[in-house]
Amino acid sequence: MIKGIVLGPVQTNVYFIINDDTKECVIADPADSPQVIEGVLERESLIPKGMILTHGHYDHIAAVERLKKELKLPLYASEAEKRLLGDAELNHSLMSYGRGITAEADVWLKDGEEFDLAGIHFRCMYTPGHTEGSCCYLIDSMKAMISGDTLFEGSIGRTDLPTGSVPAMKQTLRERIRPLDDDITVYPGHGGVTTIADEKKWNPFLGGEF
């Protein structure tokens, strides 16, 4: 099961990817308000086992430091996103929050790398475009994908921020997103949940070149 809440100044989706048998979970993109995230864990009797990041922008990482410190949770992130995660100017935290926010992963993931957390099997798929190190996480057992700011319902992530790239995004959509199975449910970084089938049908960025 995947549950989501919306946090932070730009309404970022934070997901709890839950093992229904054990109540263990993985937190995807702990965006902000760590006390709210901790409240969900307590209220739902969830046992957090780790955190995953889709990319390094400030609005997806602001709760990482406190959760790592207080809950001793390992952080997983794309190895290609090291630069953005480590630079408060590039990830826009200095400009947006007035303070530098950075994050250091405990596990740096390579493209296609598979791993298990909370008894759930994940595959990291690099999807550069929104940032150079953006990635999505495929969860085959749930027919689900955590897409971050790569793919939204009816749209895609912007490419004009530091390390973003239109050519990289075009290649990602063509070679990584379009070939995915239609029945995959997509959990994006902002906005509503969707499916690959619906995005292939209605998303103008998947229907043709942009």
C-alpha positions as CSV (number, residue, x, y, z in Angstrom):
1,M,0.0,0.0,0.0
2,I,1.1,3.5,-0.7
3,K,-0.2,6.5,1.2
4,G,0.6,10.1,0.6
5,I,0.5,13.4,2.3
6,V,1.2,16.9,1.0
7,L,3.8,19.1,2.8
8,G,5.9,22.2,2.3
9,P,5.6,25.5,0.5
10,V,5.1,24.1,-3.0
11,Q,2.7,21.3,-2.0
12,T,5.1,18.3,-2.3
13,N,3.8,14.8,-2.1
14,V,5.4,12.7,0.6
15,Y,4.7,8.9,0.2
16,F,4.7,6.1,2.8
17,I,5.3,2.8,0.9
18,I,3.9,0.3,3.3
19,N,4.5,-3.5,3.7
20,D,0.9,-4.5,4.7
21,D,2.1,-7.7,6.4
22,T,4.6,-6.0,8.8
23,K,3.6,-2.3,8.9
24,E,7.2,-1.5,8.0
25,C,7.5,1.3,5.5
26,V,9.8,3.5,3.3
27,I,9.4,7.3,3.2
28,A,9.7,8.8,-0.3
29,D,10.8,12.4,-0.6
30,P,10.5,13.7,3.0
31,A,9.7,17.2,1.9
32,D,9.1,19.2,5.0
33,S,7.6,19.3,8.5
34,P,9.3,16.2,10.0
35,Q,7.0,16.4,13.0
36,V,4.1,15.8,10.7
37,I,5.8,12.8,9.1
38,E,6.5,11.4,12.6
39,G,2.9,12.0,13.5
40,V,1.7,9.9,10.6
41,L,4.1,7.1,11.5
42,E,2.8,7.1,15.1
43,R,-0.9,7.4,14.2
44,E,-0.7,4.6,11.6
45,S,1.6,2.4,13.7
46,L,4.1,2.3,10.9
47,I,7.7,1.2,11.4
48,P,10.0,3.3,9.1
49,K,13.0,1.4,7.7
50,G,14.5,4.0,5.3
51,M,14.0,7.0,3.0
52,I,14.4,7.3,-0.8
53,L,14.8,10.5,-2.8
54,T,13.8,11.1,-6.4
55,H,16.0,14.2,-6.7
56,G,17.7,16.8,-4.6
57,H,15.5,20.0,-4.8
58,Y,14.9,21.7,-1.5
59,D,11.2,21.0,-1.6
60,H,11.8,17.2,-1.5
61,I,14.6,17.0,1.2
62,A,13.9,19.5,4.0
63,A,12.9,16.8,6.5
64,V,15.8,14.4,5.7
65,E,18.3,15.7,8.3
66,R,15.9,15.4,11.3
67,L,14.5,12.1,10.3
68,K,18.0,10.6,9.8
69,K,19.1,11.9,13.2
70,E,16.0,11.1,15.3
71,L,14.8,7.9,13.6
72,K,18.2,6.6,12.5
73,L,16.9,6.0,9.0
74,P,19.2,5.2,6.1
75,L,18.9,7.5,3.0
76,Y,18.9,6.1,-0.6
77,A,19.5,8.4,-3.5
78,S,20.7,8.5,-7.1
79,E,24.5,8.6,-7.3
80,A,24.1,11.1,-10.2
81,E,22.4,13.5,-7.9
82,K,25.4,14.0,-5.5
83,R,26.2,17.4,-6.8
84,L,22.7,18.9,-6.4
85,L,22.1,17.3,-3.0
86,G,25.4,18.7,-1.7
87,D,25.0,22.3,-3.0
88,A,22.5,24.6,-1.3
89,E,22.6,27.1,-4.1
90,L,21.9,24.5,-6.8
91,N,19.1,22.9,-4.9
92,H,17.5,26.3,-4.2
93,S,17.3,25.9,-0.5
94,L,19.3,29.1,0.2
95,M,17.0,31.1,-2.0
96,S,13.7,29.5,-0.9
97,Y,14.3,28.9,2.8
98,G,17.1,31.4,3.5
99,R,19.2,28.6,4.9
100,G,21.3,25.9,3.3
101,I,19.8,22.4,3.2
102,T,21.9,19.5,1.9
103,A,21.7,15.7,2.2
104,E,24.2,12.9,2.1
105,A,22.9,9.5,1.2
106,D,23.9,6.4,3.0
107,V,23.4,4.4,-0.2
108,W,24.2,6.0,-3.5
109,L,22.2,4.1,-6.2
110,K,23.3,3.4,-9.7
111,D,21.0,3.2,-12.7
112,G,19.0,0.0,-12.6
113,E,20.1,-0.9,-9.1
114,E,17.7,-3.0,-7.2
115,F,17.4,-3.1,-3.4
116,D,15.0,-4.2,-0.6
117,L,13.7,-2.0,2.2
118,A,10.9,-2.9,4.6
119,G,10.5,-6.2,2.8
120,I,9.7,-4.3,-0.5
121,H,11.7,-4.7,-3.7
122,F,12.6,-1.5,-5.5
123,R,14.4,-0.7,-8.7
124,C,16.1,2.7,-9.2
125,M,15.7,4.0,-12.8
126,Y,17.6,7.1,-13.8
127,T,15.4,9.7,-15.5
128,P,17.5,12.9,-16.1
129,G,15.8,16.0,-17.3
130,H,14.3,17.8,-14.4
131,T,17.7,17.5,-12.8
132,E,20.8,15.6,-13.9
133,G,20.4,13.0,-11.2
134,S,16.6,12.6,-11.1
135,C,15.3,9.0,-10.8
136,C,12.1,7.1,-10.4
137,Y,11.5,4.0,-8.3
138,L,9.7,1.0,-9.7
139,I,7.9,-1.3,-7.2
140,D,6.9,-4.3,-9.3
141,S,4.9,-6.0,-6.4
142,M,2.6,-3.0,-6.3
143,K,2.7,-2.1,-10.0
144,A,3.7,1.3,-8.9
145,M,6.3,4.0,-9.7
146,I,7.4,6.9,-7.5
147,S,8.1,9.5,-10.2
148,G,9.2,12.6,-8.3
149,D,9.2,15.6,-10.7
150,T,9.9,13.6,-13.8
151,L,6.3,12.8,-14.6
152,F,3.1,14.5,-13.4
153,E,-0.5,14.0,-14.1
154,G,-0.8,15.6,-17.5
155,S,2.6,17.3,-17.5
156,I,6.3,16.9,-16.7
157,G,8.8,18.6,-14.4
158,R,10.4,21.9,-15.5
159,T,13.8,21.7,-17.1
160,D,15.0,25.3,-16.6
161,L,16.4,24.9,-13.1
162,P,20.1,24.1,-12.4
163,T,21.2,20.8,-14.0
164,G,17.9,20.5,-15.8
165,S,18.0,19.7,-19.5
166,V,15.4,19.6,-22.3
167,P,17.3,17.1,-24.4
168,A,17.8,14.8,-21.4
169,M,14.1,15.0,-20.6
170,K,13.1,14.2,-24.1
171,Q,15.4,11.1,-24.0
172,T,14.0,10.1,-20.7
173,L,10.4,10.3,-21.9
174,R,11.2,8.5,-25.1
175,E,13.4,5.7,-23.7
176,R,12.4,5.3,-20.1
177,I,8.8,6.4,-19.6
178,R,6.9,5.5,-22.8
179,P,8.1,1.8,-22.8
180,L,6.6,1.2,-19.3
181,D,3.6,-1.0,-18.8
182,D,0.3,0.8,-19.0
183,D,-1.0,-0.6,-15.7
184,I,1.7,1.0,-13.6
185,T,0.2,3.5,-11.1
186,V,2.3,6.7,-11.0
187,Y,2.9,8.6,-7.7
188,P,4.3,12.0,-8.7
189,G,6.1,14.6,-6.6
190,H,3.2,17.1,-7.0
191,G,-0.4,16.8,-8.0
192,G,-2.6,13.7,-8.4
193,V,-1.9,10.0,-8.8
194,T,-2.2,8.8,-12.4
195,T,-1.3,5.8,-14.5
196,I,1.1,5.2,-17.4
197,A,-1.9,4.4,-19.6
198,D,-3.6,7.7,-18.9
199,E,-0.3,9.6,-19.4
200,K,0.3,7.9,-22.8
201,K,-3.2,8.9,-23.8
202,W,-3.5,12.4,-22.4
203,N,-0.1,13.8,-21.5
204,P,1.0,16.1,-24.4
205,F,4.7,15.5,-23.5
206,L,4.3,11.8,-23.9
207,G,2.1,12.0,-27.0
208,G,4.8,13.7,-29.1
209,E,7.9,15.7,-29.1
210,F,8.0,19.1,-27.3
